[in-house]
Amino acid sequence: MTEPYYIHTEDVDRSERSAIVRAFADATLAVTGRTPGSIRLLGITDLLGEYVDGEAVERLRGDDAVKTGDGTIEGRVEATTRTLNDAIKLLSDPLIELHIDDSEGNPIFARDDTHANRIYLDEDEFAELRDLLGSSDLELLERLPADP
């Protein structure tokens, strides 16, 4: 059974927050035994394109399931290597939401706001994550009660 872990970034230097969240997302995908199935995202198109990664925005916009309008980019796409890499590159303040779910619809990574980032791992996966990341990164994690 997977457990949710909250990533505390509120006390981290602003210039380092996005990199830390990206590192957790990458590490979580590396250790999970679950196959990513879908990605859902919502962000501010112009800020993501100009200040974060314009090429990643354009590639995601090329998917018919991704809509842009009123200054936002949003949609749910199949989790492929390309879409996962692009979505993780966009993890920054202008990316408001990012959900990476496994092929059964269970969460692997969830961002509901710039400071609301969670990873979902079982006990063995968390042990692998602990081996992969440094102790200072692990201090940012708080195990949350399991979702009902």
DSSP file (Angstrom, degrees, kcal/mol; ACC not computed):
  #  RESIDUE AA STRUCTURE BP1 BP2  ACC     N-H-->O    O-->H-N    N-H-->O    O-->H-N    TCO  KAPPA ALPHA  PHI   PSI    X-CA   Y-CA   Z-CA
    1    1 A M              0   0    0      0, 0.0   122,-0.4     0, 0.0     2,-0.2   0.000 360.0 360.0 360.0 134.6    0.0    0.0    0.0
    2    2 A T        -     0   0    0    120,-0.2   120,-0.3   118,-0.1   118,-0.0  -0.534 360.0-153.6 -83.4 149.6    1.3    3.4   -0.9
    3    3 A E  E     -A  121   0A   0    118,-2.9   118,-2.0    -2,-0.2     2,-0.3  -0.933  17.7-119.4-118.7 143.2    1.6    6.2    1.6
    4    4 A P  E     -A  120   0A   0      0, 0.0   140,-2.9     0, 0.0     2,-0.4  -0.647  24.3-166.5 -83.5 140.7    1.6    9.9    0.9
    5    5 A Y  E     -AB 119 143A   0    114,-2.7   114,-2.3    -2,-0.3     2,-0.4  -0.996  12.8-141.2-126.4 126.6    4.6   12.0    1.8
    6    6 A Y  E     -AB 118 142A   0    136,-3.1   136,-2.0    -2,-0.4     2,-0.8  -0.705  10.9-139.4 -87.8 135.5    4.4   15.8    1.8
    7    7 A I  E     -AB 117 141A   0    110,-3.0     2,-0.7    -2,-0.4   110,-0.5  -0.858  14.7-149.1 -97.4 109.8    7.5   17.7    0.5
    8    8 A H        +     0   0    0    132,-3.5   108,-0.1    -2,-0.8   107,-0.0  -0.695  36.3 149.7 -82.4 112.9    8.1   20.7    2.7
    9    9 A T    >   +     0   0    0     -2,-0.7     3,-1.5   106,-0.3    -1,-0.2   0.382  41.9  98.9-120.1  -0.1    9.6   23.5    0.7
   10   10 A E  T 3  S+     0   0    0      1,-0.3     4,-0.1   105,-0.2    -1,-0.1   0.787  90.2  42.2 -63.3 -27.0    8.3   26.6    2.5
   11   11 A D  T 3  S+     0   0    0      2,-0.1     2,-0.3     3,-0.0    -1,-0.3   0.381  94.8 101.4 -99.1   3.8   11.6   27.0    4.4
   12   12 A V  S <  S-     0   0    0     -3,-1.5     5,-0.1     1,-0.1    -3,-0.1  -0.646  90.4 -90.4 -87.4 143.6   13.8   26.3    1.4
   13   13 A D    >>  -     0   0    0     -2,-0.3     3,-2.3     1,-0.1     4,-1.0  -0.275  36.9-123.9 -51.9 133.6   15.4   29.2   -0.4
   14   14 A R  H 3> S+     0   0    0      1,-0.3     4,-0.5     2,-0.2     3,-0.5   0.823 109.2  58.3 -53.1 -37.0   13.1   30.3   -3.2
   15   15 A S  H 34 S+     0   0    0      1,-0.2    -1,-0.3     2,-0.1     4,-0.2   0.672 111.0  42.7 -70.3 -15.3   15.7   29.8   -5.9
   16   16 A E  H <> S+     0   0    0     -3,-2.3     4,-2.1     2,-0.1    -1,-0.2   0.581  89.1  88.0-104.5 -13.3   16.1   26.1   -4.9
   17   17 A R  H  X S+     0   0    0     -4,-1.0     4,-2.4    -3,-0.5     5,-0.2   0.915  88.8  46.4 -57.0 -51.1   12.5   25.0   -4.4
   18   18 A S  H  X S+     0   0    0     -4,-0.5     4,-2.7     1,-0.2    -1,-0.2   0.904 111.9  51.2 -62.6 -41.7   11.7   24.0   -8.0
   19   19 A A  H  > S+     0   0    0     -4,-0.2     4,-2.3     1,-0.2    -1,-0.2   0.887 110.4  49.9 -62.8 -38.7   14.9   22.0   -8.3
   20   20 A I  H  X S+     0   0    0     -4,-2.1     4,-2.2     2,-0.2    -2,-0.2   0.930 111.5  47.1 -66.1 -45.1   14.2   20.1   -5.1
   21   21 A V  H  X S+     0   0    0     -4,-2.4     4,-2.5     1,-0.2    -2,-0.2   0.909 112.0  51.1 -64.3 -40.9   10.6   19.2   -6.2
   22   22 A R  H  X S+     0   0    0     -4,-2.7     4,-2.9    -5,-0.2     5,-0.2   0.912 108.7  52.2 -60.4 -41.7   11.9   18.1   -9.6
   23   23 A A  H  X S+     0   0    0     -4,-2.3     4,-2.6     1,-0.2    -2,-0.2   0.904 110.5  47.6 -62.5 -41.1   14.5   15.9   -7.9
   24   24 A F  H  X S+     0   0    0     -4,-2.2     4,-2.6     2,-0.2    -1,-0.2   0.912 112.5  49.1 -65.4 -41.9   11.8   14.3   -5.7
   25   25 A A  H  X S+     0   0    0     -4,-2.5     4,-2.2     2,-0.2    -2,-0.2   0.942 114.2  45.4 -62.9 -46.9    9.6   13.7   -8.8
   26   26 A D  H  X S+     0   0    0     -4,-2.9     4,-1.9     1,-0.2    -2,-0.2   0.930 115.1  47.2 -61.3 -46.1   12.5   12.2  -10.8
   27   27 A A  H  X S+     0   0    0     -4,-2.6     4,-1.8    -5,-0.2    -1,-0.2   0.891 110.5  52.4 -65.1 -39.4   13.6   10.0   -7.8
   28   28 A T  H  X S+     0   0    0     -4,-2.6     4,-1.9     1,-0.2    -1,-0.2   0.924 110.4  47.5 -62.8 -44.4   10.0    8.9   -7.1
   29   29 A L  H  < S+     0   0    0     -4,-2.2    -1,-0.2     1,-0.2    -2,-0.2   0.845 110.7  54.0 -64.7 -32.2    9.6    7.8  -10.7
   30   30 A A  H  < S+     0   0    0     -4,-1.9    -1,-0.2    -5,-0.2    -2,-0.2   0.843 115.9  36.2 -70.3 -33.4   12.9    6.0  -10.6
   31   31 A V  H  < S+     0   0    0     -4,-1.8    -2,-0.2    -3,-0.1    -1,-0.2   0.679  92.4  99.7 -97.3 -17.9   12.1    3.9   -7.5
   32   32 A T     <  -     0   0    0     -4,-1.9    89,-0.1    -5,-0.2    76,-0.0  -0.433  57.8-153.7 -72.9 142.5    8.4    3.2   -8.1
   33   33 A G        +     0   0    0     -2,-0.1     2,-0.3     2,-0.1    -1,-0.1   0.441  68.6  99.5 -87.8  -0.9    7.5   -0.2   -9.5
   34   34 A R  S    S-     0   0    0      1,-0.0    -2,-0.1    68,-0.0    74,-0.0  -0.633  76.3-122.6 -90.9 145.1    4.3    1.2  -10.9
   35   35 A T        -     0   0    0     -2,-0.3    68,-1.8     1,-0.0    69,-0.2  -0.742  27.3-120.9 -86.2 122.3    4.0    2.3  -14.5
   36   36 A P  E     +C  102   0A   0      0, 0.0    66,-0.3     0, 0.0     3,-0.1  -0.410  34.4 175.9 -60.7 135.4    3.0    5.9  -15.0
   37   37 A G  E     +     0   0A   0     64,-3.3    42,-1.8     1,-0.3     2,-0.3   0.772  53.9   7.0-111.3 -40.8   -0.3    6.0  -16.9
   38   38 A S  E     -CD 101  78A   0     63,-1.6    63,-2.4    40,-0.3     2,-0.4  -0.977  49.8-150.5-147.9 159.0   -1.4    9.7  -17.1
   39   39 A I  E     -CD 100  77A   0     38,-2.8    38,-2.8    -2,-0.3     2,-0.4  -0.996  10.0-169.8-128.6 132.1   -0.3   13.2  -16.4
   40   40 A R  E     +CD  99  76A   0     59,-2.6    59,-2.9    -2,-0.4     2,-0.3  -0.992  16.6 173.3-122.3 131.5   -2.7   16.1  -15.6
   41   41 A L  E     -CD  98  75A   0     34,-2.4    34,-1.8    -2,-0.4     2,-0.3  -0.951  22.1-174.1-139.5 157.3   -1.3   19.6  -15.5
   42   42 A L  E     +CD  97  74A   0     55,-2.1    55,-2.3    -2,-0.3    54,-1.1  -0.946  26.5 146.0-147.7 125.7   -2.4   23.2  -15.2
   43   43 A G  E     -CD  95  73A   0     30,-2.3    30,-2.2    -2,-0.3     2,-0.8  -0.937  54.2 -89.3-152.7 174.7    0.0   26.1  -15.6
   44   44 A I  E  >  - D   0  72A   0     50,-2.3     4,-2.5    -2,-0.3     5,-0.3  -0.828  38.3-154.0 -93.7 107.9    0.4   29.7  -16.7
   45   45 A T  H  > S+     0   0    0     26,-1.4     4,-2.9    -2,-0.8     5,-0.2   0.886  85.6  46.1 -54.0 -54.1    1.4   29.4  -20.4
   46   46 A D  H  > S+     0   0    0     25,-0.4     4,-2.6     1,-0.2     5,-0.3   0.900 115.2  46.0 -62.3 -42.6    3.4   32.6  -20.9
   47   47 A L  H  >>S+     0   0    0      2,-0.2     4,-2.4     1,-0.2     5,-0.6   0.913 114.9  47.0 -67.5 -42.0    5.4   32.3  -17.7
   48   48 A L  I  X>S+     0   0    0     -4,-2.5     5,-2.3     3,-0.2     4,-1.2   0.921 116.5  45.1 -63.4 -43.0    6.2   28.6  -18.3
   49   49 A G  I  <>S+     0   0    0     -4,-2.9     5,-0.5    -5,-0.3    -2,-0.2   0.889 121.4  35.5 -69.4 -40.3    7.2   29.3  -21.9
   50   50 A E  I  <5S+     0   0    0     -4,-2.6    -2,-0.2    -5,-0.2    -3,-0.2   0.877 131.6  22.5 -83.6 -39.1    9.3   32.4  -21.3
   51   51 A Y  I  <5S+     0   0    0     -4,-2.4    -3,-0.2    -5,-0.3    -2,-0.2   0.620 128.6  30.4-108.5 -15.1   11.0   31.6  -18.0
   52   52 A V  I  <<S-     0   0    0     -4,-1.2    -3,-0.2    -5,-0.6     2,-0.2   0.804 124.1 -33.9-111.3 -73.1   11.0   27.8  -17.5
   53   53 A D  I  >< -     0   0    0     -5,-2.3     4,-1.9     1,-0.1     5,-0.1  -0.637  44.7-175.2-160.1  94.5   11.1   25.8  -20.8
   54   54 A G  H  ><S+     0   0    0     -5,-0.5     4,-2.4     1,-0.2     5,-0.2   0.839  87.7  54.8 -61.5 -36.1    9.4   27.0  -23.9
   55   55 A E  H  > S+     0   0    0      2,-0.2     4,-2.4     1,-0.2    -1,-0.2   0.904 107.2  49.9 -66.7 -40.5   10.2   23.8  -25.9
   56   56 A A  H  > S+     0   0    0      2,-0.2     4,-2.3     1,-0.2    -2,-0.2   0.906 110.9  50.4 -63.6 -40.9    8.5   21.6  -23.2
   57   57 A V  H  X S+     0   0    0     -4,-1.9     4,-2.6     1,-0.2    -2,-0.2   0.938 111.1  48.4 -61.1 -47.0    5.5   23.8  -23.3
   58   58 A E  H  X S+     0   0    0     -4,-2.4     4,-1.2     1,-0.2    -2,-0.2   0.892 110.5  50.7 -63.7 -40.3    5.3   23.6  -27.1
   59   59 A R  H  < S+     0   0    0     -4,-2.4     3,-0.4     1,-0.2     4,-0.3   0.928 113.2  45.5 -63.7 -43.4    5.6   19.8  -27.1
   60   60 A L  H >< S+     0   0    0     -4,-2.3     3,-1.7     1,-0.2     6,-0.3   0.890 108.6  56.4 -66.6 -38.4    2.9   19.5  -24.6
   61   61 A R  H 3< S+     0   0    0     -4,-2.6    -1,-0.2     1,-0.3    -2,-0.2   0.763  95.5  68.4 -63.1 -23.9    0.7   22.0  -26.5
   62   62 A G  T 3< S+     0   0    0     -4,-1.2     2,-0.4    -3,-0.4    -1,-0.3   0.628  79.9  93.0 -71.3 -12.8    1.0   19.7  -29.5
   63   63 A D  S X  S-     0   0    0     -3,-1.7     3,-1.9    -4,-0.3    14,-0.0  -0.695  77.8-137.4 -83.1 131.1   -1.0   17.0  -27.8
   64   64 A D  T 3  S+     0   0    0     -2,-0.4    -1,-0.1     1,-0.3    13,-0.0   0.745 102.1  61.2 -59.4 -24.3   -4.7   17.3  -28.7
   65   65 A A  T 3  S+     0   0    0     10,-0.1    11,-0.6     2,-0.0     2,-0.5   0.595  89.2  83.8 -80.7 -10.0   -5.7   16.6  -25.0
   66   66 A V  E <   -E   75   0A   0     -3,-1.9     2,-0.4    -6,-0.3     9,-0.3  -0.831  64.7-164.8 -98.2 127.5   -3.9   19.8  -23.9
   67   67 A K  E     -E   74   0A   0      7,-3.6     7,-2.6    -2,-0.5     2,-0.4  -0.851   7.0-164.1-111.8 144.7   -5.8   23.0  -24.2
   68   68 A T  E     +E   73   0A   0     -2,-0.4     2,-0.3     5,-0.2     5,-0.2  -0.991  31.1 120.7-126.3 140.0   -4.5   26.6  -24.0
   69   69 A G  E >   +E   72   0A   0      3,-1.8     3,-1.9    -2,-0.4   -24,-0.1  -0.843  60.7  31.1 172.8 152.3   -6.7   29.6  -23.4
   70   70 A D  T 3  S-     0   0    0      1,-0.3     3,-0.1    -2,-0.3    -2,-0.0   0.808 131.0 -59.8  54.4  31.2   -7.1   32.5  -21.0
   71   71 A G  T 3  S+     0   0    0      1,-0.3   -26,-1.4   -27,-0.1   -25,-0.4   0.548 113.8 108.1  80.1   7.4   -3.4   32.3  -20.4
   72   72 A T  E <   -DE  44  69A   0     -3,-1.9    -3,-1.8   -28,-0.3     2,-0.4  -0.818  54.7-150.9-119.1 158.5   -3.3   28.7  -19.2
   73   73 A I  E     +DE  43  68A   0    -30,-2.2   -30,-2.3    -2,-0.3     2,-0.3  -0.996  33.4 154.8-119.7 129.4   -2.2   25.4  -20.4
   74   74 A E  E     +DE  42  67A   0     -7,-2.6    -7,-3.6    -2,-0.4     2,-0.3  -0.998   4.1 106.1-155.6 154.1   -4.1   22.4  -19.1
   75   75 A G  E     -DE  41  66A   0    -34,-1.8   -34,-2.4    -2,-0.3     2,-0.5  -0.909  53.6 -95.0 160.7 175.6   -5.0   18.9  -19.9
   76   76 A R  E     +D   40   0A   0    -11,-0.6     2,-0.3    -2,-0.3   -36,-0.2  -0.990  42.2 175.5-122.2 125.6   -4.5   15.2  -19.2
   77   77 A V  E     -D   39   0A   0    -38,-2.8   -38,-2.8    -2,-0.5     2,-0.1  -0.856  38.5 -89.0-127.4 161.3   -2.1   13.3  -21.4
   78   78 A E  E     -D   38   0A   0     -2,-0.3     2,-1.1   -40,-0.2   -40,-0.3  -0.458  46.2-114.7 -65.3 139.8   -0.7    9.8  -21.6
   79   79 A A        +     0   0    0    -42,-1.8     2,-0.2    -2,-0.1    -1,-0.1  -0.690  52.0 157.6 -82.5  99.8    2.4    9.4  -19.5
   80   80 A T     >  -     0   0    0     -2,-1.1     4,-2.7     1,-0.1     5,-0.3  -0.668  59.0 -99.2-109.6 171.3    5.2    8.7  -22.0
   81   81 A T  H  > S+     0   0    0     -2,-0.2     4,-2.4     1,-0.2     5,-0.2   0.923 125.1  47.7 -56.3 -43.4    8.9    9.3  -21.5
   82   82 A R  H  > S+     0   0    0      2,-0.2     4,-2.7     1,-0.2     5,-0.2   0.942 113.5  44.4 -65.0 -49.2    8.6   12.6  -23.4
   83   83 A T  H  > S+     0   0    0      2,-0.2     4,-2.6     1,-0.2     5,-0.2   0.879 114.1  50.7 -68.1 -35.4    5.5   13.9  -21.6
   84   84 A L  H  X S+     0   0    0     -4,-2.7     4,-2.5     2,-0.2     5,-0.2   0.951 112.6  46.3 -63.1 -48.3    6.9   12.9  -18.2
   85   85 A N  H  X S+     0   0    0     -4,-2.4     4,-2.2    -5,-0.3    -2,-0.2   0.926 114.8  47.2 -60.3 -45.1   10.2   14.7  -18.9
   86   86 A D  H  X S+     0   0    0     -4,-2.7     4,-1.2     1,-0.2    -1,-0.2   0.928 112.8  48.2 -63.5 -45.0    8.5   17.8  -20.2
   87   87 A A  H  < S+     0   0    0     -4,-2.6     3,-0.4     1,-0.2     4,-0.3   0.911 112.3  48.3 -63.4 -42.3    6.1   18.0  -17.3
   88   88 A I  H >< S+     0   0    0     -4,-2.5     3,-1.4     1,-0.2    -1,-0.2   0.876 106.1  57.8 -67.8 -36.2    8.8   17.6  -14.7
   89   89 A K  H 3< S+     0   0    0     -4,-2.2    -1,-0.2     1,-0.3    -2,-0.2   0.828 103.8  55.3 -59.1 -30.2   10.9   20.2  -16.5
   90   90 A L  T 3< S+     0   0    0     -4,-1.2     2,-0.7    -3,-0.4    -1,-0.3   0.502  71.9 125.1 -84.2  -4.0    8.0   22.6  -16.0
   91   91 A L    <   +     0   0    0     -3,-1.4     2,-0.3    -4,-0.3   -69,-0.2  -0.428  42.9 107.1 -61.1 107.0    7.8   22.1  -12.2
   92   92 A S  S >  S-     0   0    0     -2,-0.7     3,-1.7     3,-0.2   -44,-0.1  -0.921  88.9 -71.4-167.0 176.6    8.1   25.7  -11.0
   93   93 A D  T 3  S+     0   0    0     -2,-0.3    21,-0.1     1,-0.3   -45,-0.1   0.866 126.9  56.6 -55.2 -39.4    5.9   28.4   -9.5
   94   94 A P  T 3  S+     0   0    0      0, 0.0   -50,-2.3     0, 0.0     2,-1.0   0.636  89.0  82.4 -71.9  -9.7    3.9   28.9  -12.8
   95   95 A L  E <   +C   43   0A   0     -3,-1.7   -52,-0.3    -5,-0.2    -3,-0.2  -0.814  60.4 177.9 -92.6 102.4    3.0   25.2  -12.9
   96   96 A I  E     +     0   0A   0    -54,-1.1     2,-0.4    -2,-1.0   -53,-0.2   0.904  61.5  18.1 -76.0 -43.6    0.1   25.3  -10.5
   97   97 A E  E     +C   42   0A   0    -55,-2.3   -55,-2.1    15,-0.1     2,-0.3  -0.983  56.0 168.0-133.3 142.6   -1.0   21.6  -10.7
   98   98 A L  E     -CF  41 111A   0     13,-1.9    13,-2.4    -2,-0.4     2,-0.5  -0.883   6.9-179.2-150.7 121.2    0.7   18.4  -11.8
   99   99 A H  E     -CF  40 110A   0    -59,-2.9   -59,-2.6    -2,-0.3     2,-0.6  -0.986   6.4-170.6-122.5 125.6   -0.6   15.0  -11.2
  100  100 A I  E     -CF  39 109A   0      9,-2.8     8,-3.0    -2,-0.5     9,-1.8  -0.968  15.5-176.4-113.9 115.6    1.2   11.8  -12.3
  101  101 A D  E     -CF  38 107A   0    -63,-2.4   -64,-3.3    -2,-0.6   -63,-1.6  -0.788  23.7-115.6-111.8 154.0   -0.9    8.7  -11.8
  102  102 A D  E >   -C   36   0A   0      4,-3.4     3,-2.2    -2,-0.3   -64,-0.1  -0.185  46.1 -86.4 -77.4 179.6   -0.1    5.1  -12.4
  103  103 A S  T 3  S+     0   0    0    -68,-1.8    -1,-0.1     1,-0.3    -2,-0.0   0.646 130.4  52.5 -65.9 -13.7   -1.8    3.0  -15.0
  104  104 A E  T 3  S-     0   0    0    -69,-0.2    -1,-0.3     2,-0.1    -2,-0.0   0.342 122.6-103.2-100.8   4.9   -4.6    2.2  -12.5
  105  105 A G  S <  S+     0   0    0     -3,-2.2    -2,-0.1     1,-0.3    -5,-0.0   0.539  76.3 137.3  88.5   7.1   -5.2    5.8  -11.7
  106  106 A N        -     0   0    0      1,-0.1    -4,-3.4    14,-0.0    -1,-0.3  -0.660  59.0-102.4 -87.3 143.5   -3.4    5.8   -8.3
  107  107 A P  E     +F  101   0A   0      0, 0.0    -6,-0.2     0, 0.0     3,-0.1  -0.348  40.0 167.3 -70.6 142.2   -1.2    8.8   -7.5
  108  108 A I  E    S+     0   0A   0     -8,-3.0    12,-2.3     1,-0.5     2,-0.3   0.644  79.8   5.2-110.0 -45.0    2.6    8.7   -7.9
  109  109 A F  E     -FG 100 119A   0     -9,-1.8    -9,-2.8    10,-0.2    -1,-0.5  -0.996  68.1-174.1-140.9 140.1    3.2   12.5   -7.6
  110  110 A A  E     -FG  99 118A   0      8,-2.7     8,-3.1    -2,-0.3     2,-0.5  -0.985   9.1-178.8-141.9 130.2    0.8   15.3   -6.9
  111  111 A R  E     +FG  98 117A   0    -13,-2.4   -13,-1.9    -2,-0.4     6,-0.2  -0.992   9.2 167.0-123.8 120.9    1.2   19.0   -7.0
  112  112 A D  E    S-     0   0A   0      4,-2.5     2,-0.3    -2,-0.5     5,-0.1   0.421  74.0  -7.0-112.2  -3.1   -1.9   21.1   -6.1
  113  113 A D  E >  S- G   0 116A   0      3,-0.6     3,-1.4   -18,-0.1    -1,-0.4  -0.928  89.5 -80.8-175.0 172.6   -0.1   24.4   -5.6
  114  114 A T  T 3  S+     0   0    0      1,-0.3     3,-0.1    -2,-0.3   -17,-0.0   0.784 131.7  32.5 -62.2 -25.5    3.4   25.6   -5.5
  115  115 A H  T 3  S+     0   0    0      1,-0.1     2,-0.6   -22,-0.1    -1,-0.3   0.278 101.9  83.0-110.5  10.1    3.9   24.5   -1.9
  116  116 A A  E <   + G   0 113A   0     -3,-1.4    -4,-2.5  -108,-0.1    -3,-0.6  -0.681  55.4 148.1-117.1  77.2    1.6   21.5   -2.0
  117  117 A N  E     +AG   7 111A   0     -2,-0.6  -110,-3.0  -110,-0.5     2,-0.3  -0.936  17.7 176.8-115.6 131.4    3.7   18.7   -3.4
  118  118 A R  E     -AG   6 110A   0     -8,-3.1    -8,-2.7    -2,-0.4     2,-0.3  -0.969  15.7-158.2-133.9 148.4    3.3   15.0   -2.5
  119  119 A I  E     -AG   5 109A   0   -114,-2.3  -114,-2.7    -2,-0.3     2,-0.5  -0.901  12.0-145.7-118.9 155.3    4.8   11.7   -3.5
  120  120 A Y  E     +A    4   0A   0    -12,-2.3     2,-0.3    -2,-0.3  -118,-0.1  -0.963  30.3 154.5-127.7 113.9    3.2    8.3   -3.0
  121  121 A L  E     -A    3   0A   0   -118,-2.0  -118,-2.9    -2,-0.5     2,-0.1  -0.968  36.2-127.6-138.0 150.5    5.4    5.3   -2.2
  122  122 A D     >  -     0   0    0     -2,-0.3     4,-2.6  -120,-0.3     5,-0.2  -0.378  46.4 -90.8 -85.7 178.1    5.1    2.0   -0.5
  123  123 A E  H  > S+     0   0    0   -122,-0.4     4,-1.9     1,-0.2     5,-0.1   0.892 126.0  46.0 -59.9 -44.4    7.6    0.9    2.2
  124  124 A D  H  > S+     0   0    0      2,-0.2     4,-1.8     1,-0.2    -1,-0.2   0.900 113.0  50.0 -66.8 -40.7   10.1   -0.7   -0.1
  125  125 A E  H  > S+     0   0    0      1,-0.2     4,-2.4     2,-0.2    -2,-0.2   0.894 109.3  52.1 -64.5 -39.1   10.0    2.2   -2.6
  126  126 A F  H  X S+     0   0    0     -4,-2.6     4,-2.6     1,-0.2    -1,-0.2   0.891 106.1  54.1 -65.0 -37.8   10.6    4.6    0.2
  127  127 A A  H  X S+     0   0    0     -4,-1.9     4,-1.6     2,-0.2    -1,-0.2   0.904 109.6  48.0 -61.5 -40.4   13.6    2.6    1.4
  128  128 A E  H  X S+     0   0    0     -4,-1.8     4,-1.6     2,-0.2    -2,-0.2   0.901 110.7  51.2 -65.2 -40.7   15.0    2.9   -2.2
  129  129 A L  H  X S+     0   0    0     -4,-2.4     4,-2.6     1,-0.2    -2,-0.2   0.910 106.5  54.4 -62.0 -42.1   14.3    6.6   -2.2
  130  130 A R  H  < S+     0   0    0     -4,-2.6    -1,-0.2     1,-0.2    -2,-0.2   0.879 110.1  47.0 -59.2 -39.1   16.1    7.0    1.1
  131  131 A D  H  < S+     0   0    0     -4,-1.6    -1,-0.2     1,-0.2    -2,-0.2   0.800 114.4  48.3 -71.4 -28.6   19.1    5.3   -0.5
  132  132 A L  H  < S+     0   0    0     -4,-1.6     2,-0.2    -5,-0.1    -2,-0.2   0.850 108.9  53.6 -81.7 -37.3   18.9    7.5   -3.6
  133  133 A L  S  < S-     0   0    0     -4,-2.6     2,-0.1    -5,-0.1  -109,-0.0  -0.602  85.9-105.8-102.5 160.2   18.6   10.9   -1.9
  134  134 A G     >  -     0   0    0     -2,-0.2     4,-2.0     1,-0.1     3,-0.4  -0.349  31.9-109.2 -78.6 163.4   20.6   12.7    0.7
  135  135 A S  H  > S+     0   0    0      1,-0.2     4,-1.6     2,-0.2    -1,-0.1   0.827 116.7  59.1 -64.6 -32.2   19.6   13.1    4.3
  136  136 A S  H  4 S+     0   0    0      1,-0.2     4,-0.3     2,-0.2    -1,-0.2   0.881 107.9  46.4 -66.3 -35.2   19.0   16.9    3.9
  137  137 A D  H >4 S+     0   0    0     -3,-0.4     3,-1.7     1,-0.2     4,-0.2   0.914 109.4  54.0 -68.9 -42.2   16.4   16.1    1.2
  138  138 A L  H >< S+     0   0    0     -4,-2.0     3,-1.7     1,-0.3    -2,-0.2   0.796  96.1  67.1 -64.5 -27.5   14.7   13.4    3.2
  139  139 A E  T 3< S+     0   0    0     -4,-1.6    -1,-0.3     1,-0.3    -2,-0.2   0.706  92.0  63.6 -64.2 -18.0   14.3   15.9    6.1
  140  140 A L  T <  S+     0   0    0     -3,-1.7  -132,-3.5    -4,-0.3     2,-0.3   0.594  87.4  92.2 -80.7 -10.9   11.9   17.8    3.9
  141  141 A L  E <   -B    7   0A   0     -3,-1.7     2,-0.4    -4,-0.2  -134,-0.2  -0.652  51.5-173.3 -91.6 140.3    9.5   14.8    3.8
  142  142 A E  E     -B    6   0A   0   -136,-2.0  -136,-3.1    -2,-0.3     2,-0.4  -0.991  24.2-130.7-128.1 123.2    6.6   14.3    6.2
  143  143 A R  E     -B    5   0A   0     -2,-0.4  -138,-0.2  -138,-0.2     3,-0.1  -0.589  28.5-156.3 -72.5 128.7    4.6   11.1    6.1
  144  144 A L        -     0   0    0   -140,-2.9     3,-0.1    -2,-0.4     2,-0.0  -0.639  28.3 -86.3-101.4 159.8    0.9   11.9    5.9
  145  145 A P        -     0   0    0      0, 0.0    -1,-0.1     0, 0.0  -142,-0.0  -0.392  60.3 -93.3 -59.6 144.2   -2.1    9.8    7.0
  146  146 A A        -     0   0    0      1,-0.1  -143,-0.1  -143,-0.1    -3,-0.0  -0.285  43.5-103.1 -60.6 143.1   -3.1    7.5    4.1
  147  147 A D              0   0    0      1,-0.1    -1,-0.1    -3,-0.1    -3,-0.0  -0.427 360.0 360.0 -64.7 141.4   -5.9    8.9    1.9
  148  148 A P              0   0    0      0, 0.0    -1,-0.1     0, 0.0    -2,-0.1   0.515 360.0 360.0 -68.4 360.0   -9.2    7.3    2.7
